[in-house]
Amino acid sequence: MSNFFNELKRRNVIKSTIAYLVVSWIVIQFTLAVLPTFGAAD
């Protein structure tokens, strides 16, 4: 099991996943803030 996590670290899978989650969260927050401005339906 340790080899599995070492391989994920070596391939930067963990960093990529964290970056993807952070960017996704930012896009969702931005969308939730901007859509009401344009009168989008709830």
mmCIF entry with sequence, helices, sheets and N, C-alpha, C, O atoms, coordinates in Angstrom:
data_MODEL
# 
_entry.id   MODEL 
# 
_entity.id                         1 
_entity.type                       polymer 
_entity.pdbx_number_of_molecules   1 
# 
_entity_poly.entity_id                      1 
_entity_poly.type                           'polypeptide(L)' 
_entity_poly.nstd_linkage                   no 
_entity_poly.nstd_monomer                   no 
_entity_poly.pdbx_seq_one_letter_code       MSNFFNELKRRNVIKSTIAYLVVSWIVIQFTLAVLPTFGAAD 
_entity_poly.pdbx_seq_one_letter_code_can   MSNFFNELKRRNVIKSTIAYLVVSWIVIQFTLAVLPTFGAAD 
_entity_poly.pdbx_strand_id                 A 
# 
loop_
_entity_poly_seq.entity_id 
_entity_poly_seq.num 
_entity_poly_seq.mon_id 
_entity_poly_seq.hetero 
1 1  MET n 
1 2  SER n 
1 3  ASN n 
1 4  PHE n 
1 5  PHE n 
1 6  ASN n 
1 7  GLU n 
1 8  LEU n 
1 9  LYS n 
1 10 ARG n 
1 11 ARG n 
1 12 ASN n 
1 13 VAL n 
1 14 ILE n 
1 15 LYS n 
1 16 SER n 
1 17 THR n 
1 18 ILE n 
1 19 ALA n 
1 20 TYR n 
1 21 LEU n 
1 22 VAL n 
1 23 VAL n 
1 24 SER n 
1 25 TRP n 
1 26 ILE n 
1 27 VAL n 
1 28 ILE n 
1 29 GLN n 
1 30 PHE n 
1 31 THR n 
1 32 LEU n 
1 33 ALA n 
1 34 VAL n 
1 35 LEU n 
1 36 PRO n 
1 37 THR n 
1 38 PHE n 
1 39 GLY n 
1 40 ALA n 
1 41 ALA n 
1 42 ASP n 
# 
_struct_asym.id          A 
_struct_asym.entity_id   1 
# 
loop_
_struct_conf.conf_type_id 
_struct_conf.id 
_struct_conf.pdbx_PDB_helix_id 
_struct_conf.beg_label_comp_id 
_struct_conf.beg_label_asym_id 
_struct_conf.beg_label_seq_id 
_struct_conf.pdbx_beg_PDB_ins_code 
_struct_conf.end_label_comp_id 
_struct_conf.end_label_asym_id 
_struct_conf.end_label_seq_id 
_struct_conf.pdbx_end_PDB_ins_code 
_struct_conf.beg_auth_comp_id 
_struct_conf.beg_auth_asym_id 
_struct_conf.beg_auth_seq_id 
_struct_conf.end_auth_comp_id 
_struct_conf.end_auth_asym_id 
_struct_conf.end_auth_seq_id 
_struct_conf.pdbx_PDB_helix_class 
_struct_conf.details 
_struct_conf.pdbx_PDB_helix_length 
HELX_P HELX_P1 AA1 SER A 2  ? ARG A 10 ? SER A 2  ARG A 10 1 ? 9  
HELX_P HELX_P2 AA2 VAL A 13 ? VAL A 34 ? VAL A 13 VAL A 34 1 ? 22 
HELX_P HELX_P3 AA3 LEU A 35 ? PHE A 38 ? LEU A 35 PHE A 38 5 ? 4  
# 
_struct_conf_type.id          HELX_P 
_struct_conf_type.criteria    ? 
_struct_conf_type.reference   ? 
# 
loop_
_atom_site.group_PDB 
_atom_site.id 
_atom_site.type_symbol 
_atom_site.label_atom_id 
_atom_site.label_alt_id 
_atom_site.label_comp_id 
_atom_site.label_asym_id 
_atom_site.label_entity_id 
_atom_site.label_seq_id 
_atom_site.pdbx_PDB_ins_code 
_atom_site.Cartn_x 
_atom_site.Cartn_y 
_atom_site.Cartn_z 
_atom_site.occupancy 
_atom_site.B_iso_or_equiv 
_atom_site.pdbx_formal_charge 
_atom_site.auth_seq_id 
_atom_site.auth_comp_id 
_atom_site.auth_asym_id 
_atom_site.auth_atom_id 
_atom_site.pdbx_PDB_model_num 
ATOM 1   N N  . MET A 1 1  ? 0.828   -1.203 0.000   1.00 0.00 ? 1  MET A N  1 
ATOM 2   C CA . MET A 1 1  ? 0.000   0.000  0.000   1.00 0.00 ? 1  MET A CA 1 
ATOM 3   C C  . MET A 1 1  ? 0.870   1.263  0.000   1.00 0.00 ? 1  MET A C  1 
ATOM 4   O O  . MET A 1 1  ? 0.521   2.272  -0.614  1.00 0.00 ? 1  MET A O  1 
ATOM 5   N N  . SER A 1 2  ? 1.975   1.188  0.680   1.00 0.00 ? 2  SER A N  1 
ATOM 6   C CA . SER A 1 2  ? 2.886   2.329  0.726   1.00 0.00 ? 2  SER A CA 1 
ATOM 7   C C  . SER A 1 2  ? 3.450   2.631  -0.661  1.00 0.00 ? 2  SER A C  1 
ATOM 8   O O  . SER A 1 2  ? 3.656   3.793  -1.011  1.00 0.00 ? 2  SER A O  1 
ATOM 9   N N  . ASN A 1 3  ? 3.700   1.585  -1.446  1.00 0.00 ? 3  ASN A N  1 
ATOM 10  C CA . ASN A 1 3  ? 4.209   1.785  -2.805  1.00 0.00 ? 3  ASN A CA 1 
ATOM 11  C C  . ASN A 1 3  ? 3.196   2.524  -3.670  1.00 0.00 ? 3  ASN A C  1 
ATOM 12  O O  . ASN A 1 3  ? 3.560   3.316  -4.539  1.00 0.00 ? 3  ASN A O  1 
ATOM 13  N N  . PHE A 1 4  ? 1.920   2.252  -3.416  1.00 0.00 ? 4  PHE A N  1 
ATOM 14  C CA . PHE A 1 4  ? 0.854   2.912  -4.173  1.00 0.00 ? 4  PHE A CA 1 
ATOM 15  C C  . PHE A 1 4  ? 0.894   4.416  -3.941  1.00 0.00 ? 4  PHE A C  1 
ATOM 16  O O  . PHE A 1 4  ? 0.858   5.191  -4.897  1.00 0.00 ? 4  PHE A O  1 
ATOM 17  N N  . PHE A 1 5  ? 0.969   4.838  -2.674  1.00 0.00 ? 5  PHE A N  1 
ATOM 18  C CA . PHE A 1 5  ? 0.993   6.271  -2.367  1.00 0.00 ? 5  PHE A CA 1 
ATOM 19  C C  . PHE A 1 5  ? 2.291   6.921  -2.841  1.00 0.00 ? 5  PHE A C  1 
ATOM 20  O O  . PHE A 1 5  ? 2.291   8.075  -3.269  1.00 0.00 ? 5  PHE A O  1 
ATOM 21  N N  . ASN A 1 6  ? 3.379   6.190  -2.766  1.00 0.00 ? 6  ASN A N  1 
ATOM 22  C CA . ASN A 1 6  ? 4.643   6.733  -3.287  1.00 0.00 ? 6  ASN A CA 1 
ATOM 23  C C  . ASN A 1 6  ? 4.558   6.950  -4.802  1.00 0.00 ? 6  ASN A C  1 
ATOM 24  O O  . ASN A 1 6  ? 5.086   7.931  -5.324  1.00 0.00 ? 6  ASN A O  1 
ATOM 25  N N  . GLU A 1 7  ? 3.905   6.048  -5.485  1.00 0.00 ? 7  GLU A N  1 
ATOM 26  C CA . GLU A 1 7  ? 3.745   6.198  -6.937  1.00 0.00 ? 7  GLU A CA 1 
ATOM 27  C C  . GLU A 1 7  ? 2.841   7.386  -7.258  1.00 0.00 ? 7  GLU A C  1 
ATOM 28  O O  . GLU A 1 7  ? 3.097   8.120  -8.212  1.00 0.00 ? 7  GLU A O  1 
ATOM 29  N N  . LEU A 1 8  ? 1.780   7.580  -6.463  1.00 0.00 ? 8  LEU A N  1 
ATOM 30  C CA . LEU A 1 8  ? 0.917   8.744  -6.668  1.00 0.00 ? 8  LEU A CA 1 
ATOM 31  C C  . LEU A 1 8  ? 1.694   10.033 -6.456  1.00 0.00 ? 8  LEU A C  1 
ATOM 32  O O  . LEU A 1 8  ? 1.542   10.980 -7.227  1.00 0.00 ? 8  LEU A O  1 
ATOM 33  N N  . LYS A 1 9  ? 2.517   10.082 -5.427  1.00 0.00 ? 9  LYS A N  1 
ATOM 34  C CA . LYS A 1 9  ? 3.338   11.271 -5.176  1.00 0.00 ? 9  LYS A CA 1 
ATOM 35  C C  . LYS A 1 9  ? 4.320   11.492 -6.318  1.00 0.00 ? 9  LYS A C  1 
ATOM 36  O O  . LYS A 1 9  ? 4.519   12.624 -6.758  1.00 0.00 ? 9  LYS A O  1 
ATOM 37  N N  . ARG A 1 10 ? 4.932   10.419 -6.799  1.00 0.00 ? 10 ARG A N  1 
ATOM 38  C CA . ARG A 1 10 ? 5.927   10.540 -7.864  1.00 0.00 ? 10 ARG A CA 1 
ATOM 39  C C  . ARG A 1 10 ? 5.308   11.105 -9.133  1.00 0.00 ? 10 ARG A C  1 
ATOM 40  O O  . ARG A 1 10 ? 5.944   11.870 -9.857  1.00 0.00 ? 10 ARG A O  1 
ATOM 41  N N  . ARG A 1 11 ? 4.074   10.727 -9.397  1.00 0.00 ? 11 ARG A N  1 
ATOM 42  C CA . ARG A 1 11 ? 3.402   11.204 -10.616 1.00 0.00 ? 11 ARG A CA 1 
ATOM 43  C C  . ARG A 1 11 ? 2.639   12.506 -10.395 1.00 0.00 ? 11 ARG A C  1 
ATOM 44  O O  . ARG A 1 11 ? 1.944   12.967 -11.301 1.00 0.00 ? 11 ARG A O  1 
ATOM 45  N N  . ASN A 1 12 ? 2.749   13.101 -9.230  1.00 0.00 ? 12 ASN A N  1 
ATOM 46  C CA . ASN A 1 12 ? 2.094   14.367 -8.886  1.00 0.00 ? 12 ASN A CA 1 
ATOM 47  C C  . ASN A 1 12 ? 0.570   14.281 -8.967  1.00 0.00 ? 12 ASN A C  1 
ATOM 48  O O  . ASN A 1 12 ? -0.096  15.279 -9.242  1.00 0.00 ? 12 ASN A O  1 
ATOM 49  N N  . VAL A 1 13 ? 0.023   13.095 -8.729  1.00 0.00 ? 13 VAL A N  1 
ATOM 50  C CA . VAL A 1 13 ? -1.423  12.920 -8.785  1.00 0.00 ? 13 VAL A CA 1 
ATOM 51  C C  . VAL A 1 13 ? -2.086  13.675 -7.638  1.00 0.00 ? 13 VAL A C  1 
ATOM 52  O O  . VAL A 1 13 ? -3.129  14.302 -7.824  1.00 0.00 ? 13 VAL A O  1 
ATOM 53  N N  . ILE A 1 14 ? -1.490  13.616 -6.467  1.00 0.00 ? 14 ILE A N  1 
ATOM 54  C CA . ILE A 1 14 ? -2.078  14.254 -5.295  1.00 0.00 ? 14 ILE A CA 1 
ATOM 55  C C  . ILE A 1 14 ? -2.129  15.772 -5.482  1.00 0.00 ? 14 ILE A C  1 
ATOM 56  O O  . ILE A 1 14 ? -3.154  16.397 -5.209  1.00 0.00 ? 14 ILE A O  1 
ATOM 57  N N  . LYS A 1 15 ? -1.034  16.361 -5.943  1.00 0.00 ? 15 LYS A N  1 
ATOM 58  C CA . LYS A 1 15 ? -1.009  17.815 -6.168  1.00 0.00 ? 15 LYS A CA 1 
ATOM 59  C C  . LYS A 1 15 ? -2.009  18.219 -7.240  1.00 0.00 ? 15 LYS A C  1 
ATOM 60  O O  . LYS A 1 15 ? -2.688  19.237 -7.106  1.00 0.00 ? 15 LYS A O  1 
ATOM 61  N N  . SER A 1 16 ? -2.102  17.435 -8.291  1.00 0.00 ? 16 SER A N  1 
ATOM 62  C CA . SER A 1 16 ? -3.041  17.742 -9.363  1.00 0.00 ? 16 SER A CA 1 
ATOM 63  C C  . SER A 1 16 ? -4.481  17.676 -8.875  1.00 0.00 ? 16 SER A C  1 
ATOM 64  O O  . SER A 1 16 ? -5.304  18.515 -9.240  1.00 0.00 ? 16 SER A O  1 
ATOM 65  N N  . THR A 1 17 ? -4.781  16.687 -8.057  1.00 0.00 ? 17 THR A N  1 
ATOM 66  C CA . THR A 1 17 ? -6.134  16.541 -7.522  1.00 0.00 ? 17 THR A CA 1 
ATOM 67  C C  . THR A 1 17 ? -6.495  17.712 -6.628  1.00 0.00 ? 17 THR A C  1 
ATOM 68  O O  . THR A 1 17 ? -7.596  18.253 -6.724  1.00 0.00 ? 17 THR A O  1 
ATOM 69  N N  . ILE A 1 18 ? -5.580  18.105 -5.765  1.00 0.00 ? 18 ILE A N  1 
ATOM 70  C CA . ILE A 1 18 ? -5.831  19.243 -4.875  1.00 0.00 ? 18 ILE A CA 1 
ATOM 71  C C  . ILE A 1 18 ? -6.021  20.513 -5.691  1.00 0.00 ? 18 ILE A C  1 
ATOM 72  O O  . ILE A 1 18 ? -6.924  21.299 -5.407  1.00 0.00 ? 18 ILE A O  1 
ATOM 73  N N  . ALA A 1 19 ? -5.180  20.724 -6.703  1.00 0.00 ? 19 ALA A N  1 
ATOM 74  C CA . ALA A 1 19 ? -5.301  21.916 -7.544  1.00 0.00 ? 19 ALA A CA 1 
ATOM 75  C C  . ALA A 1 19 ? -6.643  21.926 -8.274  1.00 0.00 ? 19 ALA A C  1 
ATOM 76  O O  . ALA A 1 19 ? -7.292  22.968 -8.372  1.00 0.00 ? 19 ALA A O  1 
ATOM 77  N N  . TYR A 1 20 ? -7.057  20.772 -8.785  1.00 0.00 ? 20 TYR A N  1 
ATOM 78  C CA . TYR A 1 20 ? -8.344  20.667 -9.482  1.00 0.00 ? 20 TYR A CA 1 
ATOM 79  C C  . TYR A 1 20 ? -9.497  21.006 -8.546  1.00 0.00 ? 20 TYR A C  1 
ATOM 80  O O  . TYR A 1 20 ? -10.414 21.731 -8.932  1.00 0.00 ? 20 TYR A O  1 
ATOM 81  N N  . LEU A 1 21 ? -9.462  20.493 -7.323  1.00 0.00 ? 21 LEU A N  1 
ATOM 82  C CA . LEU A 1 21 ? -10.527 20.777 -6.356  1.00 0.00 ? 21 LEU A CA 1 
ATOM 83  C C  . LEU A 1 21 ? -10.577 22.253 -5.986  1.00 0.00 ? 21 LEU A C  1 
ATOM 84  O O  . LEU A 1 21 ? -11.659 22.828 -5.873  1.00 0.00 ? 21 LEU A O  1 
ATOM 85  N N  . VAL A 1 22 ? -9.416  22.868 -5.797  1.00 0.00 ? 22 VAL A N  1 
ATOM 86  C CA . VAL A 1 22 ? -9.375  24.294 -5.439  1.00 0.00 ? 22 VAL A CA 1 
ATOM 87  C C  . VAL A 1 22 ? -9.920  25.151 -6.579  1.00 0.00 ? 22 VAL A C  1 
ATOM 88  O O  . VAL A 1 22 ? -10.722 26.054 -6.343  1.00 0.00 ? 22 VAL A O  1 
ATOM 89  N N  . VAL A 1 23 ? -9.493  24.877 -7.806  1.00 0.00 ? 23 VAL A N  1 
ATOM 90  C CA . VAL A 1 23 ? -9.973  25.647 -8.956  1.00 0.00 ? 23 VAL A CA 1 
ATOM 91  C C  . VAL A 1 23 ? -11.466 25.446 -9.149  1.00 0.00 ? 23 VAL A C  1 
ATOM 92  O O  . VAL A 1 23 ? -12.185 26.394 -9.464  1.00 0.00 ? 23 VAL A O  1 
ATOM 93  N N  . SER A 1 24 ? -11.937 24.226 -8.966  1.00 0.00 ? 24 SER A N  1 
ATOM 94  C CA . SER A 1 24 ? -13.376 23.953 -9.097  1.00 0.00 ? 24 SER A CA 1 
ATOM 95  C C  . SER A 1 24 ? -14.167 24.732 -8.065  1.00 0.00 ? 24 SER A C  1 
ATOM 96  O O  . SER A 1 24 ? -15.213 25.299 -8.382  1.00 0.00 ? 24 SER A O  1 
ATOM 97  N N  . TRP A 1 25 ? -13.675 24.765 -6.826  1.00 0.00 ? 25 TRP A N  1 
ATOM 98  C CA . TRP A 1 25 ? -14.364 25.497 -5.767  1.00 0.00 ? 25 TRP A CA 1 
ATOM 99  C C  . TRP A 1 25 ? -14.412 26.995 -6.092  1.00 0.00 ? 25 TRP A C  1 
ATOM 100 O O  . TRP A 1 25 ? -15.441 27.638 -5.886  1.00 0.00 ? 25 TRP A O  1 
ATOM 101 N N  . ILE A 1 26 ? -13.315 27.550 -6.595  1.00 0.00 ? 26 ILE A N  1 
ATOM 102 C CA . ILE A 1 26 ? -13.274 28.966 -6.950  1.00 0.00 ? 26 ILE A CA 1 
ATOM 103 C C  . ILE A 1 26 ? -14.266 29.271 -8.066  1.00 0.00 ? 26 ILE A C  1 
ATOM 104 O O  . ILE A 1 26 ? -14.973 30.277 -8.006  1.00 0.00 ? 26 ILE A O  1 
ATOM 105 N N  . VAL A 1 27 ? -14.327 28.413 -9.084  1.00 0.00 ? 27 VAL A N  1 
ATOM 106 C CA . VAL A 1 27 ? -15.264 28.620 -10.196 1.00 0.00 ? 27 VAL A CA 1 
ATOM 107 C C  . VAL A 1 27 ? -16.704 28.568 -9.686  1.00 0.00 ? 27 VAL A C  1 
ATOM 108 O O  . VAL A 1 27 ? -17.531 29.384 -10.093 1.00 0.00 ? 27 VAL A O  1 
ATOM 109 N N  . ILE A 1 28 ? -17.007 27.632 -8.812  1.00 0.00 ? 28 ILE A N  1 
ATOM 110 C CA . ILE A 1 28 ? -18.371 27.530 -8.267  1.00 0.00 ? 28 ILE A CA 1 
ATOM 111 C C  . ILE A 1 28 ? -18.715 28.772 -7.463  1.00 0.00 ? 28 ILE A C  1 
ATOM 112 O O  . ILE A 1 28 ? -19.810 29.312 -7.614  1.00 0.00 ? 28 ILE A O  1 
ATOM 113 N N  . GLN A 1 29 ? -17.810 29.239 -6.612  1.00 0.00 ? 29 GLN A N  1 
ATOM 114 C CA . GLN A 1 29 ? -18.069 30.434 -5.815  1.00 0.00 ? 29 GLN A CA 1 
ATOM 115 C C  . GLN A 1 29 ? -18.254 31.661 -6.708  1.00 0.00 ? 29 GLN A C  1 
ATOM 116 O O  . GLN A 1 29 ? -19.144 32.474 -6.459  1.00 0.00 ? 29 GLN A O  1 
ATOM 117 N N  . PHE A 1 30 ? -17.443 31.802 -7.721  1.00 0.00 ? 30 PHE A N  1 
ATOM 118 C CA . PHE A 1 30 ? -17.562 32.929 -8.644  1.00 0.00 ? 30 PHE A CA 1 
ATOM 119 C C  . PHE A 1 30 ? -18.903 32.878 -9.372  1.00 0.00 ? 30 PHE A C  1 
ATOM 120 O O  . PHE A 1 30 ? -19.577 33.896 -9.528  1.00 0.00 ? 30 PHE A O  1 
ATOM 121 N N  . THR A 1 31 ? -19.281 31.682 -9.815  1.00 0.00 ? 31 THR A N  1 
ATOM 122 C CA . THR A 1 31 ? -20.547 31.517 -10.535 1.00 0.00 ? 31 THR A CA 1 
ATOM 123 C C  . THR A 1 31 ? -21.729 31.855 -9.637  1.00 0.00 ? 31 THR A C  1 
ATOM 124 O O  . THR A 1 31 ? -22.669 32.524 -10.068 1.00 0.00 ? 31 THR A O  1 
ATOM 125 N N  . LEU A 1 32 ? -21.685 31.400 -8.404  1.00 0.00 ? 32 LEU A N  1 
ATOM 126 C CA . LEU A 1 32 ? -22.779 31.690 -7.473  1.00 0.00 ? 32 LEU A CA 1 
ATOM 127 C C  . LEU A 1 32 ? -22.874 33.182 -7.170  1.00 0.00 ? 32 LEU A C  1 
ATOM 128 O O  . LEU A 1 32 ? -23.963 33.685 -6.894  1.00 0.00 ? 32 LEU A O  1 
ATOM 129 N N  . ALA A 1 33 ? -21.772 33.880 -7.218  1.00 0.00 ? 33 ALA A N  1 
ATOM 130 C CA . ALA A 1 33 ? -21.779 35.318 -6.951  1.00 0.00 ? 33 ALA A CA 1 
ATOM 131 C C  . ALA A 1 33 ? -22.224 36.120 -8.162  1.00 0.00 ? 33 ALA A C  1 
ATOM 132 O O  . ALA A 1 33 ? -22.839 37.174 -8.001  1.00 0.00 ? 33 ALA A O  1 
ATOM 133 N N  . VAL A 1 34 ? -21.931 35.650 -9.372  1.00 0.00 ? 34 VAL A N  1 
ATOM 134 C CA . VAL A 1 34 ? -22.177 36.429 -10.578 1.00 0.00 ? 34 VAL A CA 1 
ATOM 135 C C  . VAL A 1 34 ? -23.547 36.156 -11.194 1.00 0.00 ? 34 VAL A C  1 
ATOM 136 O O  . VAL A 1 34 ? -24.173 37.083 -11.707 1.00 0.00 ? 34 VAL A O  1 
ATOM 137 N N  . LEU A 1 35 ? -24.022 34.936 -11.159 1.00 0.00 ? 35 LEU A N  1 
ATOM 138 C CA . LEU A 1 35 ? -25.275 34.601 -11.832 1.00 0.00 ? 35 LEU A CA 1 
ATOM 139 C C  . LEU A 1 35 ? -26.475 35.439 -11.371 1.00 0.00 ? 35 LEU A C  1 
ATOM 140 O O  . LEU A 1 35 ? -27.270 35.850 -12.217 1.00 0.00 ? 35 LEU A O  1 
ATOM 141 N N  . PRO A 1 36 ? -26.640 35.707 -10.086 1.00 0.00 ? 36 PRO A N  1 
ATOM 142 C CA . PRO A 1 36 ? -27.786 36.548 -9.680  1.00 0.00 ? 36 PRO A CA 1 
ATOM 143 C C  . PRO A 1 36 ? -27.738 37.950 -10.306 1.00 0.00 ? 36 PRO A C  1 
ATOM 144 O O  . PRO A 1 36 ? -28.780 38.577 -10.498 1.00 0.00 ? 36 PRO A O  1 
ATOM 145 N N  . THR A 1 37 ? -26.552 38.434 -10.619 1.00 0.00 ? 37 THR A N  1 
ATOM 146 C CA . THR A 1 37 ? -26.412 39.749 -11.237 1.00 0.00 ? 37 THR A CA 1 
ATOM 147 C C  . THR A 1 37 ? -27.109 39.794 -12.598 1.00 0.00 ? 37 THR A C  1 
ATOM 148 O O  . THR A 1 37 ? -27.674 40.818 -12.982 1.00 0.00 ? 37 THR A O  1 
ATOM 149 N N  . PHE A 1 38 ? -27.061 38.683 -13.313 1.00 0.00 ? 38 PHE A N  1 
ATOM 150 C CA . PHE A 1 38 ? -27.664 38.620 -14.637 1.00 0.00 ? 38 PHE A CA 1 
ATOM 151 C C  . PHE A 1 38 ? -29.097 38.114 -14.600 1.00 0.00 ? 38 PHE A C  1 
ATOM 152 O O  . PHE A 1 38 ? -29.699 37.891 -15.651 1.00 0.00 ? 38 PHE A O  1 
ATOM 153 N N  . GLY A 1 39 ? -29.650 37.930 -13.414 1.00 0.00 ? 39 GLY A N  1 
ATOM 154 C CA . GLY A 1 39 ? -31.035 37.506 -13.289 1.00 0.00 ? 39 GLY A CA 1 
ATOM 155 C C  . GLY A 1 39 ? -31.251 36.052 -13.658 1.00 0.00 ? 39 GLY A C  1 
ATOM 156 O O  . GLY A 1 39 ? -32.339 35.682 -14.099 1.00 0.00 ? 39 GLY A O  1 
ATOM 157 N N  . ALA A 1 40 ? -30.238 35.225 -13.484 1.00 0.00 ? 40 ALA A N  1 
ATOM 158 C CA . ALA A 1 40 ? -30.389 33.806 -13.793 1.00 0.00 ? 40 ALA A CA 1 
ATOM 159 C C  . ALA A 1 40 ? -31.358 33.151 -12.820 1.00 0.00 ? 40 ALA A C  1 
ATOM 160 O O  . ALA A 1 40 ? -31.448 33.544 -11.657 1.00 0.00 ? 40 ALA A O  1 
ATOM 161 N N  . ALA A 1 41 ? -32.070 32.167 -13.296 1.00 0.00 ? 41 ALA A N  1 
ATOM 162 C CA . ALA A 1 41 ? -33.039 31.470 -12.450 1.00 0.00 ? 41 ALA A CA 1 
ATOM 163 C C  . ALA A 1 41 ? -32.316 30.705 -11.342 1.00 0.00 ? 41 ALA A C  1 
ATOM 164 O O  . ALA A 1 41 ? -31.193 30.234 -11.522 1.00 0.00 ? 41 ALA A O  1 
ATOM 165 N N  . ASP A 1 42 ? -32.970 30.595 -10.220 1.00 0.00 ? 42 ASP A N  1 
ATOM 166 C CA . ASP A 1 42 ? -32.375 29.876 -9.074  1.00 0.00 ? 42 ASP A CA 1 
ATOM 167 C C  . ASP A 1 42 ? -32.318 28.395 -9.333  1.00 0.00 ? 42 ASP A C  1 
ATOM 168 O O  . ASP A 1 42 ? -31.851 27.638 -8.483  1.00 0.00 ? 42 ASP A O  1 
# 
